[in-house]
Amino acid sequence: MYAKGRNEISLRLANLEDHFDKSAETQTVDLNAWAREYFLEANNHNLTLLKDLKIEIIEMNLGGSIPKDDLKSDKGGKHALTKWKTD
């Protein structure tokens, strides 16, 4: 995780298990809950700040430079130069 600007962070999650592990399972993460908890930790657990808190989560490409929706041809993405499957 690193700061990208005022009130903006970049977070990269990686699944350390893979298909070569015999017991690999899909793990889920509630990013909204994580973001709220992270915000509260950074703001001394001041719950009054949560009422106006707006969290926007944008899924990016692997390099973190292009929003994933911009790569999807079915959504008119401006970087959709191929018919690659993005989901």
C-alpha positions as CSV (number, residue, x, y, z in Angstrom):
1,M,0.0,0.0,0.0
2,Y,1.2,3.5,-0.7
3,A,-0.2,7.0,-1.0
4,K,-1.1,8.3,-4.4
5,G,-2.3,11.8,-3.4
6,R,-4.4,13.5,-0.8
7,N,-7.0,11.1,0.5
8,E,-6.0,8.5,-2.1
9,I,-4.1,5.2,-1.6
10,S,-3.2,2.3,-3.8
11,L,-3.5,-1.1,-2.4
12,R,-2.4,-4.3,-4.1
13,L,-3.6,-7.7,-2.8
14,A,-1.9,-10.9,-3.8
15,N,-3.1,-14.4,-3.3
16,L,-0.1,-16.4,-2.1
17,E,-1.8,-19.7,-2.7
18,D,-1.9,-21.0,-6.2
19,H,-3.2,-24.0,-8.2
20,F,-0.1,-26.0,-7.3
21,D,-1.2,-26.0,-3.6
22,K,-3.4,-29.0,-3.0
23,S,-5.7,-27.1,-0.7
24,A,-5.8,-23.7,-2.4
25,E,-9.1,-21.9,-1.9
26,T,-10.5,-18.6,-3.0
27,Q,-10.2,-15.9,-0.3
28,T,-12.5,-12.9,-0.2
29,V,-11.8,-9.5,1.2
30,D,-14.4,-6.8,2.1
31,L,-12.6,-3.8,0.8
32,N,-15.2,-1.3,2.0
33,A,-15.0,-2.7,5.6
34,W,-11.2,-2.6,5.3
35,A,-11.1,0.9,4.0
36,R,-13.4,2.2,6.8
37,E,-11.3,0.5,9.5
38,Y,-8.1,1.9,7.9
39,F,-9.7,5.3,7.9
40,L,-10.7,5.0,11.6
41,E,-7.2,3.9,12.6
42,A,-5.7,6.9,10.8
43,N,-8.2,9.3,12.4
44,N,-8.0,8.2,16.0
45,H,-11.2,6.1,15.8
46,N,-13.3,9.3,15.5
47,L,-16.7,7.8,14.6
48,T,-18.2,11.1,13.8
49,L,-16.1,11.3,10.7
50,L,-17.8,8.2,9.2
51,K,-21.1,9.8,8.6
52,D,-19.8,11.9,5.7
53,L,-17.2,9.4,4.5
54,K,-17.4,8.5,0.8
55,I,-15.2,5.5,-0.3
56,E,-14.6,5.0,-4.0
57,I,-12.9,1.7,-4.9
58,I,-11.6,1.4,-8.5
59,E,-10.2,-1.9,-9.7
60,M,-7.0,-1.2,-11.8
61,N,-4.9,-3.2,-14.2
62,L,-1.9,-5.1,-12.7
63,G,0.4,-2.1,-13.1
64,G,-2.1,0.2,-11.3
65,S,-2.1,2.6,-14.2
66,I,-5.4,2.0,-16.0
67,P,-8.9,1.4,-14.5
68,K,-10.1,-2.1,-15.3
69,D,-13.3,-0.8,-16.9
70,D,-11.1,1.1,-19.5
71,L,-9.8,-2.3,-20.7
72,K,-13.3,-3.8,-21.3
73,S,-14.5,-3.6,-24.8
74,D,-18.1,-4.3,-23.8
75,K,-18.1,-1.1,-21.6
76,G,-16.6,1.1,-24.4
77,G,-13.3,1.2,-22.7
78,K,-10.8,3.7,-24.3
79,H,-8.0,1.2,-23.9
80,A,-9.9,-1.8,-25.2
81,L,-7.8,-2.7,-28.2
82,T,-8.3,-6.4,-27.9
83,K,-11.1,-8.8,-27.0
84,W,-9.1,-10.1,-24.0
85,K,-11.1,-11.5,-21.1
86,T,-10.7,-9.2,-18.1
87,D,-12.8,-11.0,-15.5
